Amino acid sequence: MPIHYKCRHCETEIGQLPLDSIDEQFLQKNNITPEEQDLYIVHGVEGDYTVQCICEECQSSLQKFPNYYALKKWIQ
Ligand SMILES: [Zn+2]
């Protein structure tokens, strides 16, 4: 099962990783803490994983309008 990368703001699929599971190495490589793992990694019903990250477009918007995104995230 590939690991899907999706933007948590606009839901765009950024990419996929052909991994069987999320292991320590993956977490370390991506600087994902255990807290972030709970927040951002969704374990799907078919045994797949979705990592909710941020796409380049949202990243640049976030840098331009940090308050807007902070608010939007808070409302969700
Ligand atoms: Zn996005």
N, CA, C, O and the ligand as a Tripos MOL2 file, in Angstrom:
@<TRIPOS>MOLECULE
protein
  305   303    77     0     0
PROTEIN
NO_CHARGES

@<TRIPOS>ATOM
      1 N           0.8420   -1.2060    0.0000 N.3       1 MET1
      2 CA          0.0000    0.0000    0.0000 C.3       1 MET1
      3 C           0.8740    1.2530    0.0000 C.2       1 MET1
      4 O           1.7260    1.4170    0.8730 O.2       1 MET1
      5 N           0.6710    2.1060   -0.9450 N.am      2 PRO2
      6 CA          1.4700    3.3310   -0.9440 C.3       2 PRO2
      7 C           0.9980    4.2930    0.1400 C.2       2 PRO2
      8 O          -0.1440    4.2430    0.5960 O.2       2 PRO2
      9 N           1.8960    5.1490    0.5260 N.am      3 ILE3
     10 CA          1.5360    6.2110    1.4530 C.3       3 ILE3
     11 C           1.2030    7.4450    0.6280 C.2       3 ILE3
     12 O           2.0030    7.8920   -0.1930 O.2       3 ILE3
     13 N           0.0410    7.9780    0.8510 N.am      4 HIS4
     14 CA         -0.3900    9.1480    0.0940 C.3       4 HIS4
     15 C          -0.0040   10.4230    0.8310 C.2       4 HIS4
     16 O          -0.0840   10.5090    2.0560 O.2       4 HIS4
     17 N           0.4050   11.3830    0.0650 N.am      5 TYR5
     18 CA          0.6670   12.7030    0.6270 C.3       5 TYR5
     19 C          -0.4180   13.6330    0.1440 C.2       5 TYR5
     20 O          -0.6020   13.8160   -1.0600 O.2       5 TYR5
     21 N          -1.1270   14.2150    1.0690 N.am      6 LYS6
     22 CA         -2.1770   15.1460    0.6770 C.3       6 LYS6
     23 C          -1.9810   16.4660    1.3950 C.2       6 LYS6
     24 O          -1.5380   16.5100    2.5420 O.2       6 LYS6
     25 N          -2.3200   17.5410    0.6980 N.am      7 CYS7
     26 CA         -2.2610   18.8440    1.3430 C.3       7 CYS7
     27 C          -3.4410   18.9580    2.3030 C.2       7 CYS7
     28 O          -4.5840   18.7210    1.9130 O.2       7 CYS7
     29 N          -3.1720   19.3160    3.5470 N.am      8 ARG8
     30 CA         -4.2630   19.3700    4.5110 C.3       8 ARG8
     31 C          -5.0920   20.6410    4.3640 C.2       8 ARG8
     32 O          -6.1250   20.7840    5.0180 O.2       8 ARG8
     33 N          -4.6560   21.5530    3.5250 N.am      9 HIS9
     34 CA         -5.4240   22.7830    3.3220 C.3       9 HIS9
     35 C          -6.3170   22.6900    2.0890 C.2       9 HIS9
     36 O          -7.5020   23.0160    2.1590 O.2       9 HIS9
     37 N          -5.7680   22.2530    0.9720 N.am     10 CYS10
     38 CA         -6.5680   22.2330   -0.2640 C.3      10 CYS10
     39 C          -6.8560   20.8150   -0.7480 C.2      10 CYS10
     40 O          -7.4930   20.6440   -1.7870 O.2      10 CYS10
     41 N          -6.3960   19.7810   -0.0090 N.am     11 GLU11
     42 CA         -6.7010   18.3800   -0.3130 C.3      11 GLU11
     43 C          -6.0750   17.8740   -1.6050 C.2      11 GLU11
     44 O          -6.4410   16.8010   -2.0840 O.2      11 GLU11
     45 N          -5.1530   18.6140   -2.1700 N.am     12 THR12
     46 CA         -4.4660   18.1640   -3.3710 C.3      12 THR12
     47 C          -3.5450   17.0060   -3.0220 C.2      12 THR12
     48 O          -2.8340   17.0510   -2.0180 O.2      12 THR12
     49 N          -3.5580   15.9720   -3.8500 N.am     13 GLU13
     50 CA         -2.6190   14.8880   -3.6180 C.3      13 GLU13
     51 C          -1.2600   15.3030   -4.1530 C.2      13 GLU13
     52 O          -1.0970   15.5770   -5.3420 O.2      13 GLU13
     53 N          -0.2980   15.3430   -3.2610 N.am     14 ILE14
     54 CA          1.0320   15.8270   -3.6180 C.3      14 ILE14
     55 C           1.8610   14.6990   -4.2010 C.2      14 ILE14
     56 O           2.6350   14.9050   -5.1360 O.2      14 ILE14
     57 N           1.6990   13.5180   -3.6520 N.am     15 GLY15
     58 CA          2.4600   12.3930   -4.1800 C.3      15 GLY15
     59 C           2.2070   11.1340   -3.3920 C.2      15 GLY15
     60 O           1.3790   11.1040   -2.4820 O.2      15 GLY15
     61 N           2.9360   10.0890   -3.7550 N.am     16 GLN16
     62 CA          2.7920    8.8030   -3.0760 C.3      16 GLN16
     63 C           4.1670    8.2170   -2.8140 C.2      16 GLN16
     64 O           5.1160    8.4680   -3.5560 O.2      16 GLN16
     65 N           4.2570    7.4540   -1.7780 N.am     17 LEU17
     66 CA          5.4920    6.7420   -1.4810 C.3      17 LEU17
     67 C           5.1860    5.2540   -1.4650 C.2      17 LEU17
     68 O           4.2370    4.8300   -0.8040 O.2      17 LEU17
     69 N           5.9610    4.4590   -2.1710 N.am     18 PRO18
     70 CA          5.6930    3.0210   -2.2080 C.3      18 PRO18
     71 C           6.2290    2.2950   -0.9810 C.2      18 PRO18
     72 O           7.1230    1.4550   -1.0820 O.2      18 PRO18
     73 N           5.6790    2.6280    0.1620 N.am     19 LEU19
     74 CA          6.1210    1.9840    1.4000 C.3      19 LEU19
     75 C           5.0040    1.1270    1.9710 C.2      19 LEU19
     76 O           3.8240    1.3980    1.7470 O.2      19 LEU19
     77 N           5.3790    0.1020    2.7010 N.am     20 ASP20
     78 CA          4.3880   -0.7840    3.2980 C.3      20 ASP20
     79 C           3.8300   -0.2170    4.5880 C.2      20 ASP20
     80 O           2.6640   -0.4270    4.9220 O.2      20 ASP20
     81 N           4.6660    0.4960    5.3000 N.am     21 SER21
     82 CA          4.2120    1.0410    6.5670 C.3      21 SER21
     83 C           5.0550    2.2560    6.9160 C.2      21 SER21
     84 O           6.0800    2.5340    6.2940 O.2      21 SER21
     85 N           4.6020    2.9450    7.9000 N.am     22 ILE22
     86 CA          5.3470    4.0980    8.3700 C.3      22 ILE22
     87 C           6.2400    3.6270    9.5080 C.2      22 ILE22
     88 O           5.7550    3.2080   10.5590 O.2      22 ILE22
     89 N           7.5250    3.7010    9.2920 N.am     23 ASP23
     90 CA          8.4530    3.2220   10.3130 C.3      23 ASP23
     91 C           9.2910    4.3670   10.8660 C.2      23 ASP23
     92 O           9.1720    5.5170   10.4430 O.2      23 ASP23
     93 N          10.1250    4.0210   11.8070 N.am     24 GLU24
     94 CA         10.9710    5.0120   12.4810 C.3      24 GLU24
     95 C          11.8030    5.8220   11.4840 C.2      24 GLU24
     96 O          11.9320    7.0410   11.5980 O.2      24 GLU24
     97 N          12.3520    5.1190   10.5240 N.am     25 GLN25
     98 CA         13.2140    5.7630    9.5420 C.3      25 GLN25
     99 C          12.4600    6.8370    8.7690 C.2      25 GLN25
    100 O          12.9630    7.9380    8.5440 O.2      25 GLN25
    101 N          11.2590    6.4920    8.3740 N.am     26 PHE26
    102 CA         10.4200    7.4400    7.6370 C.3      26 PHE26
    103 C          10.1280    8.6720    8.4850 C.2      26 PHE26
    104 O          10.2030    9.8050    8.0110 O.2      26 PHE26
    105 N           9.7970    8.4270    9.7330 N.am     27 LEU27
    106 CA          9.4530    9.5270   10.6290 C.3      27 LEU27
    107 C          10.6500   10.4410   10.8560 C.2      27 LEU27
    108 O          10.5270   11.6660   10.8640 O.2      27 LEU27
    109 N          11.7950    9.8260   11.0350 N.am     28 GLN28
    110 CA         12.9970   10.6260   11.2770 C.3      28 GLN28
    111 C          13.3900   11.4250   10.0490 C.2      28 GLN28
    112 O          13.7720   12.5910   10.1440 O.2      28 GLN28
    113 N          13.2910   10.7890    8.9080 N.am     29 LYS29
    114 CA         13.6670   11.4450    7.6600 C.3      29 LYS29
    115 C          12.7840   12.6610    7.4080 C.2      29 LYS29
    116 O          13.2380   13.6700    6.8670 O.2      29 LYS29
    117 N          11.5420   12.5560    7.7970 N.am     30 ASN30
    118 CA         10.6040   13.6480    7.5460 C.3      30 ASN30
    119 C          10.3930   14.5420    8.7640 C.2      30 ASN30
    120 O           9.5260   15.4170    8.7700 O.2      30 ASN30
    121 N          11.1920   14.3070    9.7780 N.am     31 ASN31
    122 CA         11.0940   15.1170   10.9990 C.3      31 ASN31
    123 C           9.6950   15.1150   11.5980 C.2      31 ASN31
    124 O           9.1850   16.1560   12.0110 O.2      31 ASN31
    125 N           9.0930   13.9640   11.6410 N.am     32 ILE32
    126 CA          7.7340   13.8620   12.1930 C.3      32 ILE32
    127 C           7.8260   13.3840   13.6400 C.2      32 ILE32
    128 O           8.3470   12.3040   13.9180 O.2      32 ILE32
    129 N           7.3250   14.1840   14.5300 N.am     33 THR33
    130 CA          7.3250   13.8110   15.9430 C.3      33 THR33
    131 C           6.1210   12.9080   16.2250 C.2      33 THR33
    132 O           5.1910   12.8520   15.4200 O.2      33 THR33
    133 N           6.1310   12.2000   17.3650 N.am     34 PRO34
    134 CA          4.9640   11.3610   17.6930 C.3      34 PRO34
    135 C           3.6560   12.1460   17.7460 C.2      34 PRO34
    136 O           2.5990   11.6240   17.3900 O.2      34 PRO34
    137 N           3.7280   13.3920   18.1880 N.am     35 GLU35
    138 CA          2.5200   14.2270   18.2440 C.3      35 GLU35
    139 C           2.0040   14.5060   16.8360 C.2      35 GLU35
    140 O           0.8070   14.4210   16.5630 O.2      35 GLU35
    141 N           2.9370   14.8410   15.9520 N.am     36 GLU36
    142 CA          2.5540   15.1300   14.5670 C.3      36 GLU36
    143 C           2.0340   13.8750   13.8840 C.2      36 GLU36
    144 O           1.1470   13.9330   13.0330 O.2      36 GLU36
    145 N           2.5950   12.7600   14.2660 N.am     37 GLN37
    146 CA          2.1550   11.4970   13.6880 C.3      37 GLN37
    147 C           0.6660   11.2760   13.9750 C.2      37 GLN37
    148 O          -0.0940   10.8700   13.0960 O.2      37 GLN37
    149 N           0.2730   11.5430   15.1980 N.am     38 ASP38
    150 CA         -1.1360   11.4040   15.5690 C.3      38 ASP38
    151 C          -2.0130   12.3970   14.8200 C.2      38 ASP38
    152 O          -3.1360   12.0840   14.4240 O.2      38 ASP38
    153 N          -1.4850   13.5900   14.6350 N.am     39 LEU39
    154 CA         -2.2720   14.6470   14.0170 C.3      39 LEU39
    155 C          -2.3820   14.4980   12.5030 C.2      39 LEU39
    156 O          -3.4390   14.7250   11.9140 O.2      39 LEU39
    157 N          -1.2800   14.1160   11.8950 N.am     40 TYR40
    158 CA         -1.2040   14.2720   10.4440 C.3      40 TYR40
    159 C          -1.2070   12.9830    9.6580 C.2      40 TYR40
    160 O          -1.3840   13.0020    8.4400 O.2      40 TYR40
    161 N          -1.0140   11.8600   10.3330 N.am     41 ILE41
    162 CA         -0.9990   10.6100    9.5870 C.3      41 ILE41
    163 C          -2.2980    9.8630    9.8450 C.2      41 ILE41
    164 O          -2.6130    9.4850   10.9740 O.2      41 ILE41
    165 N          -3.0320    9.6640    8.7780 N.am     42 VAL42
    166 CA         -4.3270    9.0110    8.8830 C.3      42 VAL42
    167 C          -4.2030    7.5910    8.3600 C.2      42 VAL42
    168 O          -3.7710    7.3660    7.2300 O.2      42 VAL42
    169 N          -4.5850    6.6450    9.1890 N.am     43 HIS43
    170 CA         -4.5230    5.2370    8.8110 C.3      43 HIS43
    171 C          -5.8570    4.8430    8.1790 C.2      43 HIS43
    172 O          -6.8890    4.8200    8.8490 O.2      43 HIS43
    173 N          -5.8240    4.5350    6.8940 N.am     44 GLY44
    174 CA         -7.0580    4.2290    6.1700 C.3      44 GLY44
    175 C          -7.5720    2.8300    6.4320 C.2      44 GLY44
    176 O          -6.8520    1.9880    6.9680 O.2      44 GLY44
    177 N          -8.8190    2.5780    6.0530 N.am     45 VAL45
    178 CA         -9.4670    1.2880    6.3170 C.3      45 VAL45
    179 C          -8.8240    0.1440    5.5440 C.2      45 VAL45
    180 O          -8.8790   -1.0030    5.9850 O.2      45 VAL45
    181 N          -8.2190    0.4380    4.4010 N.am     46 GLU46
    182 CA         -7.6030   -0.6230    3.6060 C.3      46 GLU46
    183 C          -6.1370   -0.8420    3.9600 C.2      46 GLU46
    184 O          -5.4070   -1.5210    3.2380 O.2      46 GLU46
    185 N          -5.7240   -0.2680    5.0630 N.am     47 GLY47
    186 CA         -4.3370   -0.4450    5.4770 C.3      47 GLY47
    187 C          -3.4030    0.5700    4.8570 C.2      47 GLY47
    188 O          -2.1830    0.4680    4.9860 O.2      47 GLY47
    189 N          -3.9750    1.5400    4.1900 N.am     48 ASP48
    190 CA         -3.1540    2.5750    3.5840 C.3      48 ASP48
    191 C          -2.9880    3.7410    4.5570 C.2      48 ASP48
    192 O          -3.7020    3.8470    5.5540 O.2      48 ASP48
    193 N          -2.0490    4.5930    4.2490 N.am     49 TYR49
    194 CA         -1.8090    5.7590    5.1010 C.3      49 TYR49
    195 C          -1.9130    7.0240    4.2710 C.2      49 TYR49
    196 O          -1.5410    7.0440    3.0980 O.2      49 TYR49
    197 N          -2.4170    8.0660    4.8830 N.am     50 THR50
    198 CA         -2.3840    9.3740    4.2540 C.3      50 THR50
    199 C          -1.6500   10.3270    5.1760 C.2      50 THR50
    200 O          -2.0110   10.4830    6.3430 O.2      50 THR50
    201 N          -0.6320   10.9560    4.6500 N.am     51 VAL51
    202 CA          0.0840   11.9610    5.4140 C.3      51 VAL51
    203 C          -0.4550   13.3150    4.9930 C.2      51 VAL51
    204 O          -0.3990   13.6900    3.8220 O.2      51 VAL51
    205 N          -0.9740   14.0330    5.9620 N.am     52 GLN52
    206 CA         -1.5270   15.3410    5.6570 C.3      52 GLN52
    207 C          -0.4310   16.3800    5.8180 C.2      52 GLN52
    208 O          -0.0900   16.7800    6.9310 O.2      52 GLN52
    209 N           0.1020   16.8000    4.7120 N.am     53 CYS53
    210 CA          1.1550   17.8040    4.7690 C.3      53 CYS53
    211 C           0.6680   19.0640    4.0650 C.2      53 CYS53
    212 O          -0.5330   19.3290    4.0110 O.2      53 CYS53
    213 N           1.5820   19.8190    3.5390 N.am     54 ILE54
    214 CA          1.1760   21.0800    2.9330 C.3      54 ILE54
    215 C           1.8500   21.2220    1.5750 C.2      54 ILE54
    216 O           3.0510   20.9870    1.4450 O.2      54 ILE54
    217 N           1.0780   21.6040    0.5670 N.am     55 CYS55
    218 CA          1.6440   21.7310   -0.7700 C.3      55 CYS55
    219 C           2.3770   23.0680   -0.9080 C.2      55 CYS55
    220 O           2.2610   23.9540   -0.0610 O.2      55 CYS55
    221 N           3.1190   23.1800   -1.9810 N.am     56 GLU56
    222 CA          3.9280   24.3870   -2.1680 C.3      56 GLU56
    223 C           3.0680   25.6330   -2.2690 C.2      56 GLU56
    224 O           3.4200   26.6990   -1.7610 O.2      56 GLU56
    225 N           1.9440   25.4770   -2.9290 N.am     57 GLU57
    226 CA          1.0540   26.6210   -3.1160 C.3      57 GLU57
    227 C           0.5390   27.1420   -1.7650 C.2      57 GLU57
    228 O           0.5690   28.3440   -1.4990 O.2      57 GLU57
    229 N           0.0770   26.2340   -0.9360 N.am     58 CYS58
    230 CA         -0.4350   26.6330    0.3790 C.3      58 CYS58
    231 C           0.7030   27.1170    1.2710 C.2      58 CYS58
    232 O           0.5260   28.0180    2.0910 O.2      58 CYS58
    233 N           1.8580   26.5150    1.1010 N.am     59 GLN59
    234 CA          3.0110   26.9320    1.8860 C.3      59 GLN59
    235 C           3.3340   28.3910    1.6160 C.2      59 GLN59
    236 O           3.6040   29.1550    2.5430 O.2      59 GLN59
    237 N           3.3080   28.7800    0.3440 N.am     60 SER60
    238 CA          3.6410   30.1710    0.0360 C.3      60 SER60
    239 C           2.5260   31.1080    0.4800 C.2      60 SER60
    240 O           2.7930   32.2290    0.9160 O.2      60 SER60
    241 N           1.2750   30.6550    0.3720 N.am     61 SER61
    242 CA          0.1670   31.4720    0.8750 C.3      61 SER61
    243 C           0.2790   31.6460    2.3850 C.2      61 SER61
    244 O           0.0240   32.7130    2.9430 O.2      61 SER61
    245 N           0.6700   30.5490    3.0140 N.am     62 LEU62
    246 CA          0.8090   30.5560    4.4700 C.3      62 LEU62
    247 C           1.8560   31.5670    4.9150 C.2      62 LEU62
    248 O           1.7040   32.2360    5.9370 O.2      62 LEU62
    249 N           2.9140   31.6620    4.1300 N.am     63 GLN63
    250 CA          3.9550   32.6220    4.4700 C.3      63 GLN63
    251 C           3.4930   34.0550    4.2370 C.2      63 GLN63
    252 O           3.9000   34.9770    4.9430 O.2      63 GLN63
    253 N           2.6410   34.2240    3.2410 N.am     64 LYS64
    254 CA          2.1350   35.5720    2.9470 C.3      64 LYS64
    255 C           1.0240   35.9800    3.9040 C.2      64 LYS64
    256 O           0.9590   37.1230    4.3550 O.2      64 LYS64
    257 N           0.1420   35.0130    4.2070 N.am     65 PHE65
    258 CA         -1.0140   35.3270    5.0540 C.3      65 PHE65
    259 C          -1.1060   34.3760    6.2470 C.2      65 PHE65
    260 O          -2.0520   33.5930    6.3350 O.2      65 PHE65
    261 N          -0.1560   34.4280    7.1510 N.am     66 PRO66
    262 CA         -0.1500   33.4580    8.2670 C.3      66 PRO66
    263 C          -1.4060   33.5290    9.1340 C.2      66 PRO66
    264 O          -1.8630   32.5050    9.6430 O.2      66 PRO66
    265 N          -1.9480   34.6860    9.3020 N.am     67 ASN67
    266 CA         -3.1280   34.8370   10.1700 C.3      67 ASN67
    267 C          -4.3570   34.1700    9.5750 C.2      67 ASN67
    268 O          -5.1460   33.5450   10.2830 O.2      67 ASN67
    269 N          -4.5030   34.3100    8.2770 N.am     68 TYR68
    270 CA         -5.6490   33.7170    7.6000 C.3      68 TYR68
    271 C          -5.6460   32.2010    7.7710 C.2      68 TYR68
    272 O          -6.6750   31.6040    8.0880 O.2      68 TYR68
    273 N          -4.4970   31.5900    7.5610 N.am     69 TYR69
    274 CA         -4.4310   30.1390    7.6580 C.3      69 TYR69
    275 C          -4.5470   29.6390    9.0950 C.2      69 TYR69
    276 O          -5.1380   28.5900    9.3500 O.2      69 TYR69
    277 N          -3.9940   30.3780   10.0070 N.am     70 ALA70
    278 CA         -4.1030   29.9890   11.4140 C.3      70 ALA70
    279 C          -5.5690   29.9650   11.8200 C.2      70 ALA70
    280 O          -6.0210   29.0670   12.5300 O.2      70 ALA70
    281 N          -6.2880   30.9570   11.3620 N.am     71 LEU71
    282 CA         -7.7060   31.0780   11.6800 C.3      71 LEU71
    283 C          -8.5020   29.9390   11.0410 C.2      71 LEU71
    284 O          -9.3510   29.3180   11.6810 O.2      71 LEU71
    285 N          -8.2090   29.6840    9.7740 N.am     72 LYS72
    286 CA         -8.9240   28.6550    9.0350 C.3      72 LYS72
    287 C          -8.7230   27.2870    9.7010 C.2      72 LYS72
    288 O          -9.6650   26.5080    9.8400 O.2      72 LYS72
    289 N          -7.5200   27.0210   10.0940 N.am     73 LYS73
    290 CA         -7.2000   25.7550   10.7260 C.3      73 LYS73
    291 C          -7.9270   25.6210   12.0630 C.2      73 LYS73
    292 O          -8.4010   24.5460   12.4310 O.2      73 LYS73
    293 N          -7.9990   26.7160   12.7590 N.am     74 TRP74
    294 CA         -8.6350   26.7230   14.0630 C.3      74 TRP74
    295 C         -10.1280   26.4420   13.9430 C.2      74 TRP74
    296 O         -10.7030   25.7330   14.7690 O.2      74 TRP74
    297 N         -10.7530   27.0050   12.9050 N.am     75 ILE75
    298 CA        -12.1870   26.8100   12.6980 C.3      75 ILE75
    299 C         -12.4910   25.3490   12.3530 C.2      75 ILE75
    300 O         -13.4810   24.7850   12.8190 O.2      75 ILE75
    301 N         -11.6360   24.7520   11.5400 N.am     76 GLN76
    302 CA        -11.8460   23.3550   11.1430 C.3      76 GLN76
    303 C         -11.6930   22.4560   12.3480 C.2      76 GLN76
    304 O         -11.8320   21.2390   12.2320 O.2      76 GLN76
    305 ZN         -2.5070   23.0270   -0.6750 Zn       77 ZN77
@<TRIPOS>BOND
     1     1     2 1
     2     2     3 1
     3     3     4 2
     4     3     5 am
     5     5     6 1
     6     6     7 1
     7     7     8 2
     8     7     9 am
     9     9    10 1
    10    10    11 1
    11    11    12 2
    12    11    13 am
    13    13    14 1
    14    14    15 1
    15    15    16 2
    16    15    17 am
    17    17    18 1
    18    18    19 1
    19    19    20 2
    20    19    21 am
    21    21    22 1
    22    22    23 1
    23    23    24 2
    24    23    25 am
    25    25    26 1
    26    26    27 1
    27    27    28 2
    28    27    29 am
    29    29    30 1
    30    30    31 1
    31    31    32 2
    32    31    33 am
    33    33    34 1
    34    34    35 1
    35    35    36 2
    36    35    37 am
    37    37    38 1
    38    38    39 1
    39    39    40 2
    40    39    41 am
    41    41    42 1
    42    42    43 1
    43    43    44 2
    44    43    45 am
    45    45    46 1
    46    46    47 1
    47    47    48 2
    48    47    49 am
    49    49    50 1
    50    50    51 1
    51    51    52 2
    52    51    53 am
    53    53    54 1
    54    54    55 1
    55    55    56 2
    56    55    57 am
    57    57    58 1
    58    58    59 1
    59    59    60 2
    60    59    61 am
    61    61    62 1
    62    62    63 1
    63    63    64 2
    64    63    65 am
    65    65    66 1
    66    66    67 1
    67    67    68 2
    68    67    69 am
    69    69    70 1
    70    70    71 1
    71    71    72 2
    72    71    73 am
    73    73    74 1
    74    74    75 1
    75    75    76 2
    76    75    77 am
    77    77    78 1
    78    78    79 1
    79    79    80 2
    80    79    81 am
    81    81    82 1
    82    82    83 1
    83    83    84 2
    84    83    85 am
    85    85    86 1
    86    86    87 1
    87    87    88 2
    88    87    89 am
    89    89    90 1
    90    90    91 1
    91    91    92 2
    92    91    93 am
    93    93    94 1
    94    94    95 1
    95    95    96 2
    96    95    97 am
    97    97    98 1
    98    98    99 1
    99    99   100 2
   100    99   101 am
   101   101   102 1
   102   102   103 1
   103   103   104 2
   104   103   105 am
   105   105   106 1
   106   106   107 1
   107   107   108 2
   108   107   109 am
   109   109   110 1
   110   110   111 1
   111   111   112 2
   112   111   113 am
   113   113   114 1
   114   114   115 1
   115   115   116 2
   116   115   117 am
   117   117   118 1
   118   118   119 1
   119   119   120 2
   120   119   121 am
   121   121   122 1
   122   122   123 1
   123   123   124 2
   124   123   125 am
   125   125   126 1
   126   126   127 1
   127   127   128 2
   128   127   129 am
   129   129   130 1
   130   130   131 1
   131   131   132 2
   132   131   133 am
   133   133   134 1
   134   134   135 1
   135   135   136 2
   136   135   137 am
   137   137   138 1
   138   138   139 1
   139   139   140 2
   140   139   141 am
   141   141   142 1
   142   142   143 1
   143   143   144 2
   144   143   145 am
   145   145   146 1
   146   146   147 1
   147   147   148 2
   148   147   149 am
   149   149   150 1
   150   150   151 1
   151   151   152 2
   152   151   153 am
   153   153   154 1
   154   154   155 1
   155   155   156 2
   156   155   157 am
   157   157   158 1
   158   158   159 1
   159   159   160 2
   160   159   161 am
   161   161   162 1
   162   162   163 1
   163   163   164 2
   164   163   165 am
   165   165   166 1
   166   166   167 1
   167   167   168 2
   168   167   169 am
   169   169   170 1
   170   170   171 1
   171   171   172 2
   172   171   173 am
   173   173   174 1
   174   174   175 1
   175   175   176 2
   176   175   177 am
   177   177   178 1
   178   178   179 1
   179   179   180 2
   180   179   181 am
   181   181   182 1
   182   182   183 1
   183   183   184 2
   184   183   185 am
   185   185   186 1
   186   186   187 1
   187   187   188 2
   188   187   189 am
   189   189   190 1
   190   190   191 1
   191   191   192 2
   192   191   193 am
   193   193   194 1
   194   194   195 1
   195   195   196 2
   196   195   197 am
   197   197   198 1
   198   198   199 1
   199   199   200 2
   200   199   201 am
   201   201   202 1
   202   202   203 1
   203   203   204 2
   204   203   205 am
   205   205   206 1
   206   206   207 1
   207   207   208 2
   208   207   209 am
   209   209   210 1
   210   210   211 1
   211   211   212 2
   212   211   213 am
   213   213   214 1
   214   214   215 1
   215   215   216 2
   216   215   217 am
   217   217   218 1
   218   218   219 1
   219   219   220 2
   220   219   221 am
   221   221   222 1
   222   222   223 1
   223   223   224 2
   224   223   225 am
   225   225   226 1
   226   226   227 1
   227   227   228 2
   228   227   229 am
   229   229   230 1
   230   230   231 1
   231   231   232 2
   232   231   233 am
   233   233   234 1
   234   234   235 1
   235   235   236 2
   236   235   237 am
   237   237   238 1
   238   238   239 1
   239   239   240 2
   240   239   241 am
   241   241   242 1
   242   242   243 1
   243   243   244 2
   244   243   245 am
   245   245   246 1
   246   246   247 1
   247   247   248 2
   248   247   249 am
   249   249   250 1
   250   250   251 1
   251   251   252 2
   252   251   253 am
   253   253   254 1
   254   254   255 1
   255   255   256 2
   256   255   257 am
   257   257   258 1
   258   258   259 1
   259   259   260 2
   260   259   261 am
   261   261   262 1
   262   262   263 1
   263   263   264 2
   264   263   265 am
   265   265   266 1
   266   266   267 1
   267   267   268 2
   268   267   269 am
   269   269   270 1
   270   270   271 1
   271   271   272 2
   272   271   273 am
   273   273   274 1
   274   274   275 1
   275   275   276 2
   276   275   277 am
   277   277   278 1
   278   278   279 1
   279   279   280 2
   280   279   281 am
   281   281   282 1
   282   282   283 1
   283   283   284 2
   284   283   285 am
   285   285   286 1
   286   286   287 1
   287   287   288 2
   288   287   289 am
   289   289   290 1
   290   290   291 1
   291   291   292 2
   292   291   293 am
   293   293   294 1
   294   294   295 1
   295   295   296 2
   296   295   297 am
   297   297   298 1
   298   298   299 1
   299   299   300 2
   300   299   301 am
   301   301   302 1
   302   302   303 1
   303   303   304 2
@<TRIPOS>SUBSTRUCTURE
     1 MET1         2 RESIDUE 1 A MET
     2 PRO2         6 RESIDUE 1 A PRO
     3 ILE3        10 RESIDUE 1 A ILE
     4 HIS4        14 RESIDUE 1 A HIS
     5 TYR5        18 RESIDUE 1 A TYR
     6 LYS6        22 RESIDUE 1 A LYS
     7 CYS7        26 RESIDUE 1 A CYS
     8 ARG8        30 RESIDUE 1 A ARG
     9 HIS9        34 RESIDUE 1 A HIS
    10 CYS10       38 RESIDUE 1 A CYS
    11 GLU11       42 RESIDUE 1 A GLU
    12 THR12       46 RESIDUE 1 A THR
    13 GLU13       50 RESIDUE 1 A GLU
    14 ILE14       54 RESIDUE 1 A ILE
    15 GLY15       58 RESIDUE 1 A GLY
    16 GLN16       62 RESIDUE 1 A GLN
    17 LEU17       66 RESIDUE 1 A LEU
    18 PRO18       70 RESIDUE 1 A PRO
    19 LEU19       74 RESIDUE 1 A LEU
    20 ASP20       78 RESIDUE 1 A ASP
    21 SER21       82 RESIDUE 1 A SER
    22 ILE22       86 RESIDUE 1 A ILE
    23 ASP23       90 RESIDUE 1 A ASP
    24 GLU24       94 RESIDUE 1 A GLU
    25 GLN25       98 RESIDUE 1 A GLN
    26 PHE26      102 RESIDUE 1 A PHE
    27 LEU27      106 RESIDUE 1 A LEU
    28 GLN28      110 RESIDUE 1 A GLN
    29 LYS29      114 RESIDUE 1 A LYS
    30 ASN30      118 RESIDUE 1 A ASN
    31 ASN31      122 RESIDUE 1 A ASN
    32 ILE32      126 RESIDUE 1 A ILE
    33 THR33      130 RESIDUE 1 A THR
    34 PRO34      134 RESIDUE 1 A PRO
    35 GLU35      138 RESIDUE 1 A GLU
    36 GLU36      142 RESIDUE 1 A GLU
    37 GLN37      146 RESIDUE 1 A GLN
    38 ASP38      150 RESIDUE 1 A ASP
    39 LEU39      154 RESIDUE 1 A LEU
    40 TYR40      158 RESIDUE 1 A TYR
    41 ILE41      162 RESIDUE 1 A ILE
    42 VAL42      166 RESIDUE 1 A VAL
    43 HIS43      170 RESIDUE 1 A HIS
    44 GLY44      174 RESIDUE 1 A GLY
    45 VAL45      178 RESIDUE 1 A VAL
    46 GLU46      182 RESIDUE 1 A GLU
    47 GLY47      186 RESIDUE 1 A GLY
    48 ASP48      190 RESIDUE 1 A ASP
    49 TYR49      194 RESIDUE 1 A TYR
    50 THR50      198 RESIDUE 1 A THR
    51 VAL51      202 RESIDUE 1 A VAL
    52 GLN52      206 RESIDUE 1 A GLN
    53 CYS53      210 RESIDUE 1 A CYS
    54 ILE54      214 RESIDUE 1 A ILE
    55 CYS55      218 RESIDUE 1 A CYS
    56 GLU56      222 RESIDUE 1 A GLU
    57 GLU57      226 RESIDUE 1 A GLU
    58 CYS58      230 RESIDUE 1 A CYS
    59 GLN59      234 RESIDUE 1 A GLN
    60 SER60      238 RESIDUE 1 A SER
    61 SER61      242 RESIDUE 1 A SER
    62 LEU62      246 RESIDUE 1 A LEU
    63 GLN63      250 RESIDUE 1 A GLN
    64 LYS64      254 RESIDUE 1 A LYS
    65 PHE65      258 RESIDUE 1 A PHE
    66 PRO66      262 RESIDUE 1 A PRO
    67 ASN67      266 RESIDUE 1 A ASN
    68 TYR68      270 RESIDUE 1 A TYR
    69 TYR69      274 RESIDUE 1 A TYR
    70 ALA70      278 RESIDUE 1 A ALA
    71 LEU71      282 RESIDUE 1 A LEU
    72 LYS72      286 RESIDUE 1 A LYS
    73 LYS73      290 RESIDUE 1 A LYS
    74 TRP74      294 RESIDUE 1 A TRP
    75 ILE75      298 RESIDUE 1 A ILE
    76 GLN76      302 RESIDUE 1 A GLN
    77 ZN77       305 GROUP 0 **** ****
